[in-house]
């Protein structure tokens, strides 16, 4: 039985490895053809362009691994069926579930590997590719480098900021409101800009208003005003960092901090659960691929199985995107349920299909 398991695993790995390399190569080639003119017009060095496409490889592997598992399962088992090997195996008393178990276990290994890529490699590479494309090619600041016209809730205070530049640690067109314990306005600063220097904020060209003990407010026009505030530049940076540039641990911490500041974290929660749920589709695709390859004998299911497999992958990606954007971001379902709903539906379909295969 061990020799049979190693044989089935080897047949699957050969097809899966070939398909994954082919998918990554084709995706990169078509992406290069589509974007090479943009790089040329932006006068981006060839080395930077090459780095951009190399840095995209982890994301492409994460995206296309489920499809490679699905088609790898269909093709590997379909070829074995065409050679009469699956009939011989079942005739010897070994069930379909038993001799295809190595494929399911390998799919689980691929799931864990994909999750590791998403956590360790993807956040950094995605931040680099976003910077290259948004800043160097499109000539516009990416969301990681600027944030325009937003409100920020601080420690007993509220900021309205026209533009935030994390690189220079500068706030532009900023209004600072400080409140007392009864939420009465105690202080207001309107400034053209504010810079973080030496652990303190320096406000420039503005108006400083403070509530007086006897009532009313004082108003002083200033060229420069120094304030020691609890908020730091990294506090404002957290609001502009996209989910795709954060690992699971960082995203979880981000959700907790943003939620504590009173902001809506639904989108971040949905993205966090999607980071967990998406890799597990590799196992589900293996469960679906097994019956698609074996529902007919002698390999006659190979060609239609591949076609149906492509359609299954397409339907899954559409369902996953729809559940995330409509059910998740839209608040129709709780974030966890929205992220796992497509997986649950396809897992049930896969199990049902396997039980219908003649053992």
N, C-alpha and C positions, 0 to 999 in steps of 0.2 A: 504493500500500500504506500510505503514511503517513496519507492521508486516511481510509482504512478503520480503521486503528488508533485514530485520534483519535475517530472516530465510535463505535466499540465502547466505548472508554474513557469517552466522555461519557455514553453510555446507562447504563453501569454506575454511574458516579459519581452520576447523578441519582437512581437507585433506592437506592443505598447511603446517600447523604446523607439522603434522606427516611426510610428505615427506621431509621437510627441516631437521628435526632431523635425519631421516634415511639417507639422503644424506651425511650430515656432519659426522655421525658416520661411515658409510661405507668408505667414502673418507679417514678419519683418520685411520681406521683399515688397509686399504690396504697400505697407506703411511707408517704406523708403520711397517708392515710386510716387506716392501721393504727396510726400512732404519735402522731397529733395529741392524742389523749386523754391519753397519757402525759406529753406536754409540758405540757398544760393542768393536770393534777393536780400536777405538780412545780413549777408557777408559774415556768416558764422564760420569759423575755421572748420576744416574737414575733421580734425581731431575731436572737436566738440560734437560735431554731428555723429561721428562714429560712437562716441561715448553715450550719446543720447539713445541710440538704438541698442547698444549693449546693455544699458541700464534698464531697458524695457523688458529684457528677457525674463526676470523673475515674475513680473506681472503677467506676461503671456503664458508662462508655465502654469501659474496659478489659475488663470482663466480657462485654459484649454485642456488641463489634465483630466477633468471629468469626461470630455468628449473622447480623448485618447483611451481612457479606461473602457468606455462603452463600446467603441468600435474595435478596440483590441480584444475585448471579450468575444464579440460577435465573430470576428475574423478568425481568431485562434480556435475557438470551438467549432466554427463552421468548416474550417479546413480539416480538423480532426474528424468531423462527421463525414466529410466528403471522402476521406480515406478509409472510412468504415471503422475507425477506432472507437468512436463513442458507442456504436452498436456492440462491439466486442466487449467494451468495459461494462455496459449494462447487462450483457448476457452472462457475465461472470458473477453477477449478483451485487455489483456496486451501484448504488443509487446516484442519480444526477446530483443531488445535494452533496453527497460525499466526495465525488471526484472533482467537483467544481469548487470545493471549499478553499483550495489554495488560491484561486483567483480572488475570492472574496477577502481572504486574509491579506493578499498583496494590495488589493484596493484600499483596505484599511491602513496599510503602511503608507500608501501614496497619500491618503487623507491626512495622516499625521505629518508627512513631509511637506505637503502643501500648507498646512497650518503653520508649520515652523518657518517656511518661506515668508508667509504673510506677516508673521510676528517679527522675525529677525532681519529680513532683507528688504521687504517691500516698502516699509515706511521711508527708509533712507533713500532708496532708488527713486521712489515716486516724488519725493521732495526735489531731488536733483533734476529729474526730467521735467517736472512742472516749472522749475526755475529756468531751465534752458529754453523751453518752448514759450513760456509766457513773457519772460524778460528779454532773452536774447534774440528770439525769433519774432514774436509778436510785438516786441518793444512796448510792453505794458507791464506794470507791476502785478505780480501774482498775489493771491490772497494771503500768501505767507509773508509778504513784504509790505503790505499796506492795508489799511482798513479805513473806509470812508463813512462819515456821517452815522455815528452810532452812539447809543447811550450805554453807560457802564455804571453799575451799582458798586460802590466802594464801601468802606467801613464807616457807616454813618454819613455817607455822602453819595452824590450822584454826579457823574461827568457827562457832558455832551461834547463830543469830539468831532470836528470836521474831517480831520485826517490824522492817522497815526502811522509813523514811520519807525518800525522796530529797529531797523538798522542804525538809524541816527538817534533813536530814543527821543523822538520829538513828537509833541502833540501840537496840531495846528488848529486855530479857531476853536479854542477850548473854553467851555464854561463849567466852573466848579461850584457845586452847591454843597454846603455842609449843614446838617440838621442837628438839633439838640435831641434829648431823650423823648421829648413830646412831639417830635417831627416838626418843630418850628424852624424856619430858616434862620440860621445863626450867622452864616457867612456866604458870600458869593464873590467869585472872581471871574471876570471876563477878560480873556487875553488873546492876543494875536497868535502866540505860540508859547509852549512850555518845553523846557529841556531838562532831562535828568542828569545832574552832574554832582559827583561826590556824595551820593546818597540823599540828595535833596532835589526838589523841583524848583527851577527858576522860571517864573512867568514874565513875559515881556509884552510891553505896550498894551495896557489894559486898564480896567477899572476894578478896584477892590472895595467891596461893601461889607460892613460888619454891623450886627445889631447892637445897639447901645443899651446899657443897663436900665436907663429910664424910658426906654422905648424909642422907636424909630431906628434909622440906620445912618451910619457915616459912609461917605463915599470919597475915595481918594484915587485920583488918576496916577498911574505909575508907568515908568519906563522899564523897571526891573523889580521883581518881587520874589523873595526867597521863601519857600514853604517846605516844612518837613512833614510830608504826608505818608500815610502807611502804604499807599498803593505804589507798586513798582512797574517798570516797563513790561516785564514778563506777564503781569496780570492782564494787561491789554492785549498782549500777543496771543494769549490762549483763545481769545474770541475769534481770531482770524485764521487759525490753523485748521485745514480740512481733515476729515476723518481718515482719508486714505493715506495721510502722512503720519499717522500715529499707529503704534502697535496696540495690541489688545490691553495691555497693562496701562499704558499711557492714556488710552481712550477711556478706560474705566475710571481712572483718576480724574480725568478731565470732566467726565459726566458728573462726578461727585462735587467737584469744585464749582462748576457752572450752576448746578442745581442749588448749591448752598447760597449762591449769589442771587438766586431768584429768577434765573433765565429758563426758558423752555429748552429742555434737553431731549425732546422726543427724537429728533433726527439723529442725534449722536447715539442714543440708546438703540435705535433701529440699526444703525451702521455697526454698532458693537456686536449685536446678536448676529448680524449677517456675516461678520468676520468669522464667527464660530460655526455657523450653520453651513456656509457654502462649501468648505472642503469636504464635508461628509457626503456630498452628492456623488463623490467618487465611488463609495460603497454602494450607494443606491443604483448608480449606473451599471455597476457590475451585476447586481441582482436583476436589472431589466435586460441586460445583454445576454445573460444565460438562456432564458427562454426564447429570446428572439433568434438565437443561433440554433436551437435544438427543437423548435416546434415542428420541423420536418426532418426526415431521415436522409442520409446520404448527401448532406451538404446542400440540399435543394433550398434551404432557407437562407443561404449566405447572401445572395444578391438582394432579395427583398428585405432581409434583416438589416443590411447596411442602410438601405433607404429609410426604413422605419426608424432605425437608430438615429439617423440625422434629424428626422422630424421630431423624435422624442427630445433630443438635445435642444432643438430650436424652441419647442414648446416649453421646456423647463426654463430656459433663459428668459423667455417672455413672461412666464408665470412668476419667476423670481423677481424680475424688475417691476412687474405690476404690483406684486404683494408688498414690495419694499416702498414704492413711491405712493401708491393709492391707499393700501391698507395700513402701512406703517407710518409714513410721513403724514398722511392725511388723518391719522387718528382713528380710523375705522376699527382697528384691532390693536391690542397691546403690542409693544415693540417685539417681545420675544415670540409671540404667536405669529405675527406678520413675517418674521424672519424664518421661522421653521415650518410654516404652512406648506410651501411647495415641497419641501423635503418629505414631510409626512404623507402628502398625497402620492408622490412618486414612489415612496417606499412601500406603501400599501399596494400600489399597482404592481410593483416588482415582485413582492411576495405572492400576490394572487396569481401572477403569470407563471411563477416557478411551480406552484402547486398544481397547475394545469398541465405541465409537461409530463409526458409519459415516463415514469421512473424505470 
